[in-house]
Amino acid sequence: MIRSEVPRLVDAALQDLEPQQLLLFVQSFGIPVSSMSKLLQYLDQAVSHDPQTLEQNIMDKNYMAHLVEVQHERGATGGQTFHSLLTASLPPRRDSDEDSRPKTGLEAPQGQGRIRALAQIRVLGPEDDLASIILQLFPLNPDPRWQNSNPRPLALALQQALGQELARLRQGTPPAPGTAARLLQAVAALLNSPHGGSLVMMMHRNHAVSCPLMRLLYQYQRLVPQDTTFSSLFFKVLMQMLKWLDNPAVEEGPLRTQLRSFAVQYSSRHRINDVRGGFLHLADALAFRRDADMISSTVRAIIATLKSSKKYNVEPELVSKVLQGLTETRSPYLEELLAALFSVNPETSPHFAATGPIAVVSSLLLQDQEETPVKKEAESCSAEMARLGPSSGLFVDWLEMLDPEVISNCLDLQQRLLFSWNKDKGLSESELPSFRPYLLALLTHQSNWTTLHHCIQILLCKHQEQRFDPAASLDFLWACIHIPRIWQGRDQRIPQKRREEFVLRLKAPELISLVELILAESETRNPNSEEAAGSLIQSRLPLLLSCCHGDVESIRKVVEYLTGRIQPWGSSSMGKLCQDLLLRIYLQLPEILVPVPETLLSSEGATDSSTCKLDALIHRFIALLSDSSDSKASESRLWDANMACRKLAVAHPILLLRHLPMIAALLHGRVHLNFQEFRQQNHLTFFSHVLGLLELLQPQVFQSEHQGALWDCLLSFIRLLLSYRKSSRHLAAFISKFVQLIHKYVTSNAQAAISFLQKHSDPLHDLSSDNSDLAMLKSLLAGLSLPTNNSTADRGADSEKDDEAAAGSLPLVSVSLFTLLTPAEMAPYMKRLSRGQMVEDILEVLTDIDEMSRRRPEILSFFSSHLQRLMSSPEETCRNLAFCLALRSIQNNPSIAADFLPTFMYCLGSRDFEVMQTALRNLPEYTLLCQEHAAVLLHRAFLVGMYGQIDTSSQISEALKILHMEATI
């Protein structure tokens, strides 16, 4: 911007610049005169504002004053105040200085200054600024109009001073800091400045001055090899200068040839004598990207020295730096150097401890792993291949050779190599190092048990703070369960019902850490894909279940943790992952999660999840429920299947709802028969059972994910009512339940229910007109304010969408469709069942209740306590009728089965033989309805048979057959 010809850009660039920045830009090249004038004006302002700060930032006032004068000669204006500051504080010049530096005025002829400079060589003192002298010898921006200075006197003065120091060293005088050290430091400082490249180019052009000076510095370095500071700085200066001169655009010259010769001779001589010094120089050469020939010669010399030496002092950090550089330059001597370096006994080198080689190799692999991946040259090229290339495999082989257990020496370093994870970078699975799975395999196959246990404890530590890669950690834990050494010596024939062994034996806090790793992996690997995250969770579920090993307490701890995380995280991504994992655990272990957690009942996604262990059994139940044969055996199987499905609808509604599409499909293709055939082939029974299941599945069945299957079922019910509208008196109970279900649907999900009813309003109106006694259906149609037939006859797809959008706003008439029974209405019957009544009266009341409950079984809930008392009655008729009514009540609402468990257990253990026999006869049916306590019931029946010397095997066997539906085979 400063070099621009547009004044506004120049003003914008110079605004708010610091004084040191102004000084830097004044010394830049190629700045137009107009921009330089503005720079000088800003410097004048800086002098007026803060002269002390500006003066402190000026290194060479002579050079700066001369530069201002040169800019004035170019035509720039301004800078007078700044020039006055420079000239006012300059010390008086010595005669020798005046002789060697001609005045800037035009009154001093150029020829006279040259004659004086040749007549007398200037003597340099400690107070001379050598950096300023170098800039005078090699001006960064030479101008043809300013050729009034002769650099030869200054060059001769420097050569004379260096020659005198070399002469003193050859005479045996101890070396002391002098001109050589100061000159080398000045050159190094200028090379590190922004104008280092320009200085090297000027030295390359003016090789007549630069070559003698560099030769003298090289000779001085050879005479003081013990001065490692000077030697290292000299070698660094050589590398920096060669870095600029090795540009293909720079033509060959004497200076470049001389510097190459110095570098090769110096590095070769020092490598042979000192391995550590050789590593230092090789590191500098690699840092400045030296040519391959010099690097190869240096490496060969180090290898030769290592083979001939028995000990050396090289820090692992320096070795790592050199090996990294050799790797990047694809050195062919890398493998040979590693062999020579690691073959030395670590005990003989104080700086290279026993774990030194392992630390070096591990740090190289880890450094490559933690750095930001570079862009891949090809899609098949991994991130570490772009840096390490084939050498990554070489380092992995050496790590295996040095430490077969991979993680037994440098614990922290190797843990990071195997399990480290940079969460902020969010590396995908394809960008992770490809050698990590191999190292994990070495760890699991070659480590001892102590090392494996320690790694497991570290990975599942409660305070790990997400330091480890969850995918690598879970892969390692899964591999630990399947280590071949565990199963050596075992029977090769695996039993069909083999129970998986508890290998890891994790405690509750470690299980929670395992769950966190599973969630973290799913969140980071697939942040935007719920389906992919679910698949990842499903793949890790066997590991979690194996670590739980069927322990109820462990699974409850996991469920409590997930439930506690779902509430605060809500609908966030992590909350959904927790809910998904909890659902998948439930699908695999439904018998343990009883009752079902409330968070699962209100969640969605069960239909899209993986398979469930009870899917096959539920499929069998539903298939039996739809059986249309009319034999007595099929009736018994049908009743058992209905009871099992009703129990599932109450205890595990999620599992049964997964099969709702199957139930809806089985309702199809049945209403084409005449009504008599329809009843005889049990199709009406199947429809009634399905309707009863839908009643028990409320309100979960009304969720949006089940809408398609539910509408299919409701449409099949409507087709049934339309097909047999003339036989409506036989369908009165079915119609009543159907209308109740529709009413509950409207109450729970009004928008979806009204949308369905609007689409199928015509058949409902026809059904209502054909059956004038269906008051409940008429009330529902009136309450829903459904449109008439004419208004819906010619609707298209667009108008249906409008109806769905407005369905939630339709007016509803608040009517009581159903008469609810109250305790007051049942009070006379309960009073007649109270204690002290005659057996005949009690039996009469039970008979009345039996008649009423056939139509409305829900009334039995008012008599639960009375029925439980009468189940142990000594009167056989009352007892049998009480058992029948109790089972009917449980069949209507299987959720109350556990309320009758104490009474049933008491009857099984009763001293009254008749009471015990009655309980045993009803054992299979009650066990099916109370499956969660089946083990307790069957165990009690077994004890009764054993201690009472009664054969109870038939009842127990029948109960087991019903539980597994084996009676259907």
Disulfide bonds with the S-S distance in Angstrom:
none
